[in-house]
């Protein structure tokens, strides 16, 4: 069933790292490609956007059919001409001229919030938030079942084929695979030194593909890696049975392919977290840490959903390591190693559970489908 055409403007402020702009860029791309909307993405950080899109022309520009423009939160946009759909991502404050245009044009105004599996998120999704000037803003909260706003997944999402993976591996300068590989993309934490010792103590060859610098910096600060190691993309450090490889930063277009290189994943943020689930790979989520450990409620709310697909002992081992990774307690060396060995075994059911969870997600409507239907029926 065709969806109505729409002009959609997405506003994003970059708070930290690439999470906000990563989600906003993926949202813009999907809405431009699938409902076929005319999309303009506004960002306050050209450098962050350019890191994800290295071939981006100077802003303002048209990039792959989308307009890309700069704005500043708290400023104004006197040239703004209005839109059918206006999305403010993650609670950014829209300029007064935009708010006036929303009221005059009766635009659909969405507050696109952070992804959460908590019950309050499902309850708030799609609810109106009347503003003081009489306009309505609606909460959009993505989710993992029919109650929420779906996930950012392309309708033509597919795993890369063998040839594409081999070519991508060569482009990264990686040698042929000789051991299980784990992709590590996490935040700075003292836990990484404990986990490196765990992998060394396991005694099985393992390659750690390190994305970003925060894990490497954590290991150096803990004194378990030399300060002069892993300074450049492509550099390698061998310690006992563990090989550490520093990866280059990859554009958003290549991130899914990077996930498929690995046998298991540790990911952070929101966009990476969703893409890990879509890949069907075993993974841990290094959730963004919050004051007073508030992030643990969000972590627990998510894992209670796929854990029923795990064998009981596998779920218990995963939960123990996931809790430690995210700051809930500290395991002793023997406990940590026992949990890892169970998870690293061939018959633990983790891979099957990850694939079953992936199939559950693919059975849901996507965020773009839900949003297009929301617009159509207003």
N, C-alpha and C positions, 0 to 999 in steps of 0.2 A: 504494500500500500504506500503510495508516494506521500512524502511529507511536505508541508508548505515551505516555500522559500522564506528565508529570514536573514536580516542583517543582525549579526551578533558581535558585540564588543566585550572583550574579556580584559579585566584590569588585574594586574599582579604587581605586588611589591616583593622584592627579594629580601627576606629577613636573614637567612643563614644558609650557606652552602648553595645547593642547586635544587632543593626540594620544591620550593614554591614555583619557580619558573619551570621546572621539569614537568610538574603536573599541569600547569597552565598551558605550556606548549603542546603537550600531548592532547589535552582537551581541545585546543584550537585546531590541531591537525585532524582529529577525528570528526569534529563538527563540520569542518570544511569539506572533508572527503565523503562523509556518509549521508547525513541529511542534505548535504550540498549547500550549506549556508555560506553566506559571505561573511568572513570572519576577520576581525581586526583584533590583534593582541597588543595591549599596552603594557609596557614594563618600565620600571625605574632603573634597571641595571642592564645596560647593553652588553657589558662584558660577560655577565652570566649567561645571557641568551646566546651570545656568540660562541661561548665554550661548548654549548650543546649543538650549535649549528655553525660549524666553522666556515661554511660557504656563504654565510649571511652577508648581503651587501650593507653598506652604511644605512643607518636608520635616518628618516623613515624610508621604508621600501616595501615592495611586494615580493614575498618569498613563498614560492610554491603555491601561488594563488591566494595567499593570505597577506593582509596588510600588517606590518610591524611598525609600531610607533613608541616613542618615549613619552613618559609622563612623570610627574612628581606628586606624591601624596601630599595633600595640603595645598597644592597649587591649583591653577584653573586651566581649562581647555576652551578658550574663546572660540576656537575653530570647530568645536564638536557639533556635528549635524544631527545626532540622534541615531537610535537603533531600535530594532524590534525586541531584541533580547540583550540585556546588560547583565554581565556576570562579574561580581566582585569576588575575587578568590581570597579565602582565608581572612575575611574580616577587614580588608583594606578600606580606607575611607575615600569614597568617590568625590571628585570635585563638585563644587556647587553647580556649575553649568551642566554637568551630566545629570545631577539630581533634578534640576529644573526640566531638562529635556525628557527625562523619564516620566515626570508628572504630566508634561504637556502632551506627549505622544502616547501615554498609557502603555509604556514598554513593560515587558516582563522583566522584573528585577530579581536576581537571584544572589543570595549569599552562599557561595560554594565553599563548604567547610571541610576541615580535615577528616579523613577517613577514620571511622571507628566502628567496632562491632558491639559497642556498649548499647544497652537497651534504650537509653535516652536518645541516642542518635536515630534509631529506627522510629521512635515516637515523634521526634521533631521533624523528620524528613517531610518536605512538601508543605509544611505549615506556614501560614502567612504571618508576617511581622508588621503590623500597621505602623507607619511612621507618623511623626508629628504633623507633617504637611498633608496627610490624608492618603499618600501613596502606600502601596503594599509591596513589601519585600518578602520573598519566599526563601525558606531554608532548603538548601540542597545538600543532603548528607548521603554520600555513597555507602554501599553496604554489600553484604555477602549473601543476601536472600531477597525474596520478592518484596520485602517491606521497605527496603532502602532505595537509594538512587542508583543502584548498579555500580559497575566498575568500568574504568577506562580500558576498554578492550576493542581492538579493531575487528570488524566482522570477518576480514580476510586473514586474521592472525594465523600464522602457521610456523612450525619449527623450520629452521634453515636446513637444507639438505646437506649431505656429506661433502659435496664439492665446495659449497659455500663455507662450511665450517673449516675445511682444510685451507682454503684461500685466506680466510680471516685469520686463522692461526699463523700462517706465514706472514701476513701483514703486521702482526704484533711481534714478530721475531721470535716466536716460541719454538723450541725444539720439539721433535716428535714426542708424543706422549708415552711415558714408560711407567707411570705410577698413577694411582688415583689423584685427581686434582680437585681442590676446593677453591672457589672464589671467595675472597674475604673483602667485604666492603662495609666497614664499621666505624664507630666513633672512637675517639681517644679514650683509653681505659686501662687501669692496671691489670685487668683480667687477662689481657693478651699474653702476658708473660707466663701466667699459670697454664694457659691453654697451649702455648708453644711447648712447655715442658711436658704436658700431657701427650702431645703428639710425638715428641721425642721418646717418651717412655713407652708408648705403644709399640715401638720397634718395627713398624711397617712403613715402607717407603710411601711418602706423601708429598705432593707438590701444592704449595699455597700460592695462589695467584692474588697478589695484593693490589687492590684498586684504591686510589687515593693515597694519602700519606699519613693518616692519623694512626693506623695500626702500626706502621713502621716506626713512627715517632714514639709511640707508647713502648714498643719493645726496646728501643734505644735508651729511653729514659729509665727503664727498669734494669738496664745493664746486661740484657741477654743478647743484644746485637751490637756489634761495633758501631761507633758513631759514623765511620766512613763507609759503611755498607749501604747498599740499595739506594744510592743517591740519585740514580738516573733511571728513566724508563728502560726496561730491558735488562737491567742488572740482576744478577742471581747471587744468592748466598746459600751455602750448604751448611746445615748443622745437624749432626747425627743422621737420621734417616729422612729428615725433612728438608725439602728444597723450597726456598722462598724466592719468588720472582716478582719484581715490581712492574706493574702494567702501566702503559701510557693511558692518559685520559681519553676516553672514547666518546664520540658524539652520540646523541640520543638514538640516532638511526642504528647504531651498532650495538647498543646495550643488550638487546635480546640475544643477539648472536654470541656475545660474550658469556651470557648465562649458560648457553647451550654447550660451551666448551667444557664446563665443569661437571663433576659428578655430584657435588653438593655445594650449597651456597650459604654464606652469611651475608645478609643484606641489611641496609638501614633505610630510614626515611619512609616515604610513602610510595613514590613511583617505583622504586626498586623493589619494595615489598610486594606490590601488586604483580610486577613482572615476574618475580620469582615464583609466585603461585601459578601464573599462567604457563610457566615453563614445565610444571609438573615435577620439579626437582626437589629432593630433600633439602630443607633449609632451616636456618635459625633467623629470627628477626632481632636485630640490635636496634631496639626502639629508641627514639630520641629521649634522653633522660630529662626529667622534670623535677622541680623542687618538691621536697617531701615525698619523693618516690611516687608521685601521682601517675607516672607512666605505667606502673605495674597493673593498675586496674584496666587500662586499655590493652595491655599485653594479655592479661588473663581472659578478657572478654573475647579476644580473637581466638586464642588457642583452644578454648572450650568447644569451638565449632569443629575443627578437623580432628581433635583428639579421639573422638569415638571411632574414627576410621583406623586408628593405630592399634596394634596389639597392646595389651595392658602394660607389659614390661617395657616395650619400646616407648610408649607415651610417658611412663614414669621416668625413664632415663632422659628423654628429651626435655621434659619439664624441669628436671633438676639442673641440667646444663643451661637451659634457657633462662632459668631464674638467676643462676650465677652470672651469666653473661650480662644480664640486665640489672645487676646490683642487689638482688635479693639473697643475701647470705653468701657464704664462702664454703665451698666443698674442700675436704682434705684431698691430698694427692691420690690416695687409693680410691676414694669414692668417684672422683672425677674420671680417673682412668677406667674404672669399671663401667661407668656410664658410656664413655666413648667407645670402648670395645664392643659393648652390646650394640650400639648404633652403627658401628662400622662393619658389623657382621653381615653376611650375605642374606640371611634368612630372617631379618628383623621386622620385615613388613613395612618399613618406612617408605621405601620407593613406591610400593603399591598404594600406600595411604596417600602419598603426595599426588599420585596420578588420579586416584579416586576423587580427591579434593578438587583437582583441576577440572575433572569432568563435571563435578557439581557446579563450579563457577561458569563453565561454558554452557550449562543448561539455563542460566539466568539471562534475562534481558540485560543488554549493556547500558551504561550510563547515557550514551548518545541516543539509543532507542527510547529509553524512558523519558529523556528530556524532549525529544521530538514529539512524542505522544502527549507530553504535558502541555507543550505549546499548541499542538493541534486541537486539543480539547478544552482549551481555555475559552 
